[in-house]
Amino acid sequence: MFWTEDLVWWGVLFRDILYFYPPFLFAKTFSSISKKSGFHFSTADNRWIRGDGFTYADLVTTETGKGIAGAYTAPSVIYFWGLFIVNCFFWGALSWYCDHVVSSNRGKDESFFFFLKRNYWSCCK
């Protein structure tokens, strides 16, 4: 549904926002792998069919097909794994930043631009 060719603009925006939600990436990765390696429902045949098996070549293959919403072209599994790594750095940096800015029981909170100050990066404070 999120990768149909005639997706409206707000659907594309919603999909791009979901790229920052790790369970969405995991679900898409799991779905792509399980569709090739296990049984999946074929809407064309209206029955459950066995997949061909997942190989290393399938990591970089773009997934195309026809679903309920029409023809779709989904990115490869390696693309979603790359987004997992980007998400790790993004959420790690955000949690590091919020740890310094939001007040907590560890001490005084910093200003919003603490990382731009010279005394934060100097070894002697």
C-alpha positions as CSV (number, residue, x, y, z in Angstrom):
1,M,0.0,0.0,0.0
2,F,2.8,2.5,0.8
3,W,4.7,1.7,-2.4
4,T,2.0,1.9,-5.0
5,E,2.9,4.0,-8.0
6,D,-0.1,6.4,-7.7
7,L,0.2,7.1,-4.0
8,V,-1.1,10.5,-2.9
9,W,1.3,13.2,-1.5
10,W,0.1,12.8,2.1
11,G,0.6,9.0,1.8
12,V,4.2,9.5,0.7
13,L,4.7,12.0,3.6
14,F,3.3,9.5,6.1
15,R,5.5,6.7,4.7
16,D,8.6,8.9,5.0
17,I,7.7,9.8,8.6
18,L,7.3,6.0,9.3
19,Y,10.8,5.5,8.1
20,F,11.9,7.0,11.5
21,Y,9.8,4.4,13.4
22,P,11.9,1.3,13.8
23,P,9.0,-1.2,14.2
24,F,7.7,-0.1,10.7
25,L,11.1,-0.9,9.2
26,F,11.3,-4.3,11.0
27,A,7.8,-5.2,9.9
28,K,8.6,-4.4,6.2
29,T,11.9,-6.3,6.4
30,F,10.2,-9.3,8.1
31,S,7.4,-9.2,5.5
32,S,9.8,-9.2,2.5
33,I,11.8,-12.1,3.9
34,S,8.8,-14.2,5.0
35,K,7.1,-13.7,1.6
36,K,10.1,-15.2,-0.1
37,S,10.9,-17.9,2.4
38,G,7.5,-19.1,3.7
39,F,3.9,-19.3,2.7
40,H,2.0,-16.1,1.7
41,F,-1.4,-15.3,0.4
42,S,-1.7,-14.7,-3.3
43,T,-4.5,-12.3,-4.2
44,A,-4.3,-13.3,-7.9
45,D,-4.8,-17.1,-7.1
46,N,-6.9,-16.5,-4.0
47,R,-4.9,-19.1,-2.1
48,W,-1.8,-19.7,0.0
49,I,1.4,-20.4,-2.0
50,R,4.9,-21.3,-1.0
51,G,7.7,-18.8,-1.6
52,D,10.8,-19.5,-3.7
53,G,13.2,-19.2,-0.8
54,F,15.2,-16.2,0.3
55,T,18.8,-15.9,-1.0
56,Y,21.6,-13.4,-0.7
57,A,20.6,-12.0,-4.1
58,D,17.2,-11.1,-2.6
59,L,18.8,-8.7,-0.2
60,V,19.4,-6.2,-3.0
61,T,16.4,-7.0,-5.2
62,T,13.6,-4.5,-5.4
63,E,10.3,-6.0,-4.6
64,T,7.6,-5.6,-7.2
65,G,4.1,-7.1,-7.5
66,K,0.4,-6.5,-7.5
67,G,-1.5,-6.2,-4.3
68,I,-4.9,-5.0,-3.2
69,A,-4.1,-1.4,-3.7
70,G,-2.6,-2.0,-7.2
71,A,0.9,-2.5,-8.6
72,Y,3.7,-1.6,-6.2
73,T,7.5,-1.3,-6.2
74,A,9.1,-1.6,-2.7
75,P,12.7,-0.9,-1.9
76,S,15.1,-3.8,-1.2
77,V,15.7,-5.4,2.2
78,I,19.3,-3.9,2.3
79,Y,17.7,-0.5,2.0
80,F,15.7,-1.0,5.1
81,W,18.7,-2.4,7.0
82,G,20.5,0.8,6.0
83,L,17.6,2.8,7.4
84,F,17.9,0.7,10.7
85,I,21.5,1.9,11.0
86,V,20.5,5.5,10.3
87,N,17.7,5.2,12.9
88,C,20.3,4.0,15.5
89,F,22.4,7.1,15.0
90,F,19.4,9.4,14.8
91,W,17.7,8.1,18.0
92,G,21.0,7.8,19.7
93,A,21.9,11.4,19.0
94,L,18.4,12.6,20.0
95,S,18.6,10.7,23.3
96,W,22.0,12.1,24.0
97,Y,20.8,15.6,23.3
98,C,17.6,15.2,25.4
99,D,19.7,13.7,28.2
100,H,21.6,17.0,28.4
101,V,18.7,19.4,27.8
102,V,15.8,17.9,29.7
103,S,16.2,18.3,33.5
104,S,16.4,15.1,35.4
105,N,17.8,13.7,38.6
106,R,21.4,13.7,37.4
107,G,22.0,17.4,37.9
108,K,21.7,20.8,36.1
109,D,20.3,20.8,32.6
110,E,22.2,22.5,29.8
111,S,20.9,25.2,27.4
112,F,19.4,24.1,24.1
113,F,22.6,25.1,22.3
114,F,25.1,23.6,24.8
115,F,26.9,21.6,22.1
116,L,27.8,24.9,20.3
117,K,29.6,26.3,23.3
118,R,33.4,26.2,23.6
119,N,33.4,25.1,27.2
120,Y,31.4,21.9,26.4
121,W,34.1,20.7,24.0
122,S,37.2,21.8,26.0
123,C,38.8,19.2,28.2
124,C,39.1,21.5,31.2
125,K,35.8,23.1,32.3
